[in-house]
Amino acid sequence: MRDGLNGFLEISMLGFVVASCLFMVNLPI
């Protein structure tokens, strides 16, 4: 269960980083 939890946290963190990067890139300046 711990391995699955770590994998989920890693995937969620990567997704958050990618989403934040895309948001900053697409942000109209």
N, C-alpha and C positions, 0 to 999 in steps of 0.2 A: 504493500500500500504506500510505503514511503517513497519508493521509486516512482510510482505513478504520480504522487503528489509533486515530487520534484520536477518531473517532466512537464506537468501541467503548469507549474509556476514558471518554468523556463519558457514554455511556449507563450504564456500570457505576457511575460515581460518582453519577449521579442516582438510580439504583436503590438504591444503598447509603444515600444520604441519606433517601430516602422510606422504606426499610425501617427505618432507625434511628428516624425520627420516629414511624412507626406503632408500633414496639416501645415507645418511651417513653410514647406516648399510651395504649397498651393495658396498660402496666405497672400492676399492682394496687398502689395505695398505701394 
